[in-house]
Amino acid sequence: MGSILFWLIISIAALIADIITSSFFLSGFTVGGIFALLAKVLKIGFTGQIMVFAIVSSIAIAGEYYWLKKKLNKTIPKTNKMEEEYIGRIMTANEDIGDKGRIKIDGIYWAAENDGESIRIGDKFEVTGIKGNRMIVKKVV
């Protein structure tokens, strides 16, 4: 009777803590506790119950993690990095850019790689992409 009460307390405590925190992490322990309780009902020893609890909890937590990750990736919009928002912007060159050079965007200097014909001071160019820490630019004709 002692281990039945033990597994009930573990399961209920994990469920209450999971409801309070809204993290879904502890629900795996609730499932593990229920299976360990079933192991006790099937007259498996306490060591076996602990093994059932550990294995089922691990599987439940891993399953929850992958299910939630898949679900949240569909519902939460991707946040752009600051430099990704520069793609598509057309700007005026403040220095010559041959194959490589520097550009200034919103007061920040970036290394630039030219993906077209040479850009002279005053020419318009477009940021077409990012490669590592360099902006890929192309002259706008």
C-alpha positions in Angstrom: 0.0 0.0 0.0 2.9 2.3 0.7 4.3 2.4 -2.8 0.7 2.9 -4.2 0.4 6.1 -2.1 4.0 7.1 -3.1 3.2 6.9 -6.9 -0.1 8.6 -6.4 1.6 11.5 -4.6 4.3 11.7 -7.3 1.7 11.7 -10.1 -0.6 14.2 -8.5 2.3 16.5 -7.4 3.7 16.5 -10.9 0.3 17.2 -12.4 -0.4 20.1 -10.0 3.1 21.6 -10.6 2.6 21.3 -14.3 -0.7 23.0 -14.2 0.8 25.8 -12.0 3.9 26.3 -14.2 2.2 25.7 -17.6 5.4 24.2 -18.9 4.2 20.8 -19.9 7.6 19.4 -18.8 6.3 17.8 -15.6 3.4 15.9 -17.3 5.9 13.3 -18.4 6.5 12.5 -14.7 2.8 12.3 -14.2 2.6 9.6 -17.0 5.6 7.8 -15.5 4.0 7.8 -12.0 0.8 6.3 -13.4 2.8 3.5 -15.2 4.8 2.9 -12.0 1.5 2.6 -10.1 0.3 0.1 -12.7 3.6 -1.8 -12.2 2.8 -2.0 -8.4 -0.7 -3.3 -9.2 1.0 -6.0 -11.4 3.1 -6.9 -8.3 6.4 -5.7 -9.8 9.0 -4.9 -7.1 9.9 -1.4 -6.1 13.2 -1.4 -8.1 11.2 -2.4 -11.2 8.7 0.3 -10.4 11.4 2.9 -10.4 12.8 1.6 -13.7 9.3 1.8 -15.2 8.9 5.3 -13.9 12.3 6.4 -15.3 11.8 4.8 -18.7 8.2 5.9 -19.2 8.9 9.4 -17.9 11.9 9.8 -20.3 9.9 8.6 -23.3 7.0 10.8 -22.3 9.2 13.9 -21.9 11.0 13.3 -25.2 7.7 12.7 -27.0 6.2 15.9 -25.5 9.3 17.9 -26.5 9.2 16.8 -30.1 5.4 17.2 -30.4 5.5 20.7 -28.8 8.5 21.7 -30.9 6.6 20.7 -34.1 3.4 22.4 -33.0 5.1 25.6 -31.9 7.2 25.9 -35.0 4.0 26.1 -37.0 2.2 28.7 -34.8 5.0 31.1 -33.8 6.2 33.4 -36.6 9.9 33.5 -37.3 11.6 36.6 -35.9 14.0 38.2 -38.4 17.5 39.2 -37.4 18.3 42.8 -37.8 20.4 42.3 -40.8 17.8 40.2 -42.6 15.5 43.2 -42.6 18.1 45.0 -44.8 17.6 42.6 -47.7 15.8 44.3 -50.5 16.6 47.8 -49.4 18.0 50.2 -52.0 20.6 52.7 -50.7 23.2 55.1 -52.0 26.9 54.2 -51.8 29.0 56.4 -49.6 32.2 54.9 -51.0 33.4 52.8 -54.0 32.7 49.1 -53.9 34.6 46.9 -56.3 34.5 43.2 -55.5 34.4 44.0 -51.8 34.0 47.1 -49.8 32.1 48.7 -46.9 28.6 50.0 -46.7 26.8 52.0 -44.0 23.3 51.1 -43.1 21.5 53.0 -40.4 24.8 54.2 -39.0 26.4 50.7 -38.9 29.2 49.7 -41.2 29.0 46.4 -42.8 31.5 44.4 -45.0 30.0 44.2 -48.4 30.5 41.8 -51.3 29.5 43.1 -54.7 27.5 40.7 -56.9 27.5 42.7 -60.0 29.2 45.7 -61.7 31.3 48.1 -59.7 29.5 50.6 -57.5 30.8 54.2 -57.3 30.1 56.8 -54.7 26.5 58.1 -55.2 25.3 55.0 -57.1 22.2 53.2 -55.9 22.6 49.6 -54.8 20.4 46.9 -53.4 21.2 44.5 -50.5 20.4 41.1 -52.1 21.5 38.7 -49.3 23.8 37.9 -46.5 26.9 35.7 -46.5 28.4 35.2 -43.1 29.0 38.7 -41.8 29.0 40.3 -45.2 26.1 42.0 -47.0 25.8 40.9 -50.7 25.0 44.0 -52.8 24.2 44.6 -56.4 24.1 47.9 -58.4 20.7 49.1 -59.3 20.6 50.3 -62.9 
